[in-house]
Amino acid sequence: MTDEAPGGHRRPALARCVALAPSNFVTAHWGRTPLLSRAAELGNPDGFADLFSPADADDLLSRRGLRTPFLRVAKEGQVLPAARFTGGGGAGAEIGDQVLDEKILDLYADGATLVLQGLHRNWPPLIDFTRELGAALSQPLQVNAYLTPAGNQGFATHYDTHDVFVLQVDGRKHWRIHEPVLPDPLERQPWGGRADEVSATAAGPPALDVTLAPGDALYLPRGWLHSAQAQQGSSLHLTVGVRALTRYALVEALLGLAAEDQRLRASLPFGLDLAEPDQIAKELTETVTALQDWLGQADPAAVAAKLRERVWPAARPAPIRPLAQADAIAALDADSRITPREGLRWQVTPAGDGEPDRVALRLFDRTITFPGQCALALRAFLDGGVSRVGDLPGLDDDADRIVLARRLLREAVAVPG
């Protein structure tokens, strides 16, 4: 099975999830309304089994030393305690939370749904797929697999606080979709706080009532209510969760920076009764005025830095091969070729006060500084313009270029090309 389009070209990840041109999908559905895309519309004759199949799930559950929290088990709307399906790993494994395949068999045969979590971190085809899809959406992603026995339903009607793409891999699953009780919920606003509203809405007619077959895909914006039940046979689907980047994230970044304002750090008056609206009214007015004054001078660069700290670590770049990387460092010369680590987010800036002759390379998890004369070479390499070590610009000789290239490989910024 492949995900190649006619003519042998690899199909983009987003095109495997929605049967619309990206611009039309964004305009008509992104963050707004669900979209059902049938396998025939997507050109998915082989479905999604190349990403993760029932055989892959069996392999992961039985031969990979899987541990919690990479597996959840749910039955009749309740998540079961991990102690029901985990135990010791045997000789040489000094841990007590490995998934035990015989216990999984018993629970699954009794109607429980298995939720394999974090597959974007531990299953190679999905590592690559989610990195590509995440780049297309400019959003961090996560992937879970749901394995449900015939006729069973793992979870009651609920909503998610992130958008999802549902990719039906195997079997058939019946979905009932209802409109939100809370549009665009934040992560701090889970459905459990509105359980009565959710139940009442779910009792009414659905906005969408569909059965997904292998190769079908369903997009659901955050907040849309849904429940799903396997049909005559067992079902396996992937849920690709899209972590929402919201305007409230800007608010949180601004409030974090507002601590720089001394007026907003001031103590409230001694003896103030916070339960009395009349007593806090004056302080509230003065605080709002101070906050408005501060917001009027907010620095976009500072806000962007706050958002970078939050967003960049949520989407890891492509995996590296540590042993091959170490060998490449040892064998490096001017004719060696290196390439930027795929999916790496970076920013090259002056190092800042106290380091006038150095340049900073800001990454998702750290900042590395280099001599200032490396700036041109860094940008040329990271922009994809140079791959041969001896062609790195702005440095005096090949010895300097090799030192820089070795540093980039050692810091996992570059990979052998």
Summary of the structure (lengths in Angstrom):
residues: 417
radius of gyration: 25.8
end to end distance: 27.7
largest distance: 76.5
contacts: 1235
relative contact order: 0.10
helix: 37%
strand: 21%
